[in-house]
Amino acid sequence: MPPTPGAMACTLPLGLLLLTVLAAPSQGSSQGPASRLRYSRFIDPSNAVFLRWDFDLEAEIITFELQVRTAGWVGLGLMNCYTSVGGDLVVGGVLPEGNVYFSDQHLVDENTLEKDGSQDAELLGLTEDAVYTTMRFSRPFRSCDPHDQDITSDTMRVLAAYGLDDTVKLDRERTFVKSIFLLQVFHPDDLDVPENTIIHDLEITDFLIPEDDTTYACTFLPLPIVSKKHHIYKFEPKLMDHNETMVHHILLYACGNASALPTGISDCYGADPAFSLCSQVVVGWAIGGTSYQFPDDVGISIGMPLDPQWVRLEIHYSNFHNLAGVYDSSGVRMYYSAQLRKHDMGVLQLGFLTFPIHFIPPGAESFLSYGLCKTEKFEEMNGAPVPDIQVFGYLLHTHLAGRALQAVQYRNGTQLRTICKDDSYDFNLQETRDLPHPVEIKPGDELLVECHYQTLDRDSLTFGGPSTINEMCLIFLFYYPRNNISSCMGYPDIISVAHELGEEVSDSMEGMMAMNNVEWTPESIRTAEKACKEVQQMVIIKTIDEMVENTTGWIPEIIPTPRGPCLESSGGKVEPQDETPAGFRAAVPTPLSASGTAALSHLPLAALLLGQGAFSWLLATLQAGA
């Protein structure tokens, strides 16, 4: 089912952007009352509430500037995904006589604000002119005040509110929540634009969108023919304005040069399995996303003998209102140049194999799924030595039941680090994010993906699959130098899982079907989660040329990363010298501008079904039995 709209909902119309980011980022700097703030977003649909921000990663201080089209009070803070209660809100304004007021508060309930005992926001400026009230302040990432939400590398639910006068009272019509990744390490304005840029479009034209809830339309398109090596350095979506809400995402997959590719447009995962060929993700976009330019030292290589010559263009349409007669022409515009970058980048797909062997019980407050990757066979499958790879960016992906994801790295049986995570995942904000520092992965390392789901609103099983109402558990790692490995995915031995749940089965298909026979209670949900974690994992490694190898392994324990110390603050108080109009009132403030799957050794029947293009049939059969 589609996300529920609403100003206070935690699923908001923002974008997926499956693209890469900088390997050597700027660390930011301390921000004063007039410092340039690099990042900005409109928070409300009518563009009356505009937020700028910047941060210092080393000092762990963030600076916000909120500009609102009002002469009343303004407020900015953070909240939990599920409720505004307990959210923090820094409130300020300019009284008619010119004095300012400013305080660090929190929401006792949806309508009531209360001042914090500890004032942890430092006022940097408050102005009001004939159009805007503008408030700038800073605060630590993590204060010692339990009423303040921590600012982390997770998705943050930014809460903004305002009034028409100086009476501080929350009004739903003037209260907005937007999911934002605040700690972006790199800003695209700082990137170089190569000379002699060439533009090439990859698109589907005049496609009649089916009346079905979900459609995956695929076609195969050639990349530009060039006489020498070039680097693709930028992508942007090509969309028809009135169809933007129906285009859920667009993905490009690189094809091996030995692949025999079909012609025309067809269902990516339907009757003809040839339309699911090519599985190495290159780039992608989703609703709310914009253009993206790669870091200055990274690009996608074209024009060399081993570079892909064709891509599979996949467009996921979500026609939840079953509209008829809607035509679409969408795709991707790419920018490339002969001005070469230092590194050829690649994308490695990790997670739980997207197949109905992945199940999530209904009514679960929390359910964890795991996908294991063992890199010990990478060199053998690559056909050449695999150098250590440097991961500089990542993309997290589940569907509507997903609440959190993380990727963890192990070496010689010891946990090294959490590569990336988001404990506050938002289905509508799936974007490529940069790591503060590149992470090195050596051959032989193990990589584990953990996905956290919640299904309290569902009364039947959720199975792994491509539809938005199905689920996925995927993490894409963006790295250099490129190799030929496209994916490394895991799944549990479903026969053993069924046995732990008291179901007698003899093969994998029976194991999947048996999940419909289980009476799902809190106890059986915990039993299923424990079994999926403790039974043997099957690992499938795939190359760009569709070569597949299987291996096995066991899910290691994840040691949580300890939180850093909180920061005491004496900020947030309006000092005596700030009570006068001269303290903060500017004469003319500067306006802010708007600116398929191979054969599985433990799934013979499932592999056969996939080969016959019956993935949808299997899902329908399983869901009919729920």
Disulfide bonds with the S-S distance in Angstrom:
Cys144-Cys566 1.98
Cys218-Cys268 1.96
Cys255-Cys278 2.02
Cys373-Cys488 2.21
Cys451-Cys473 2.01
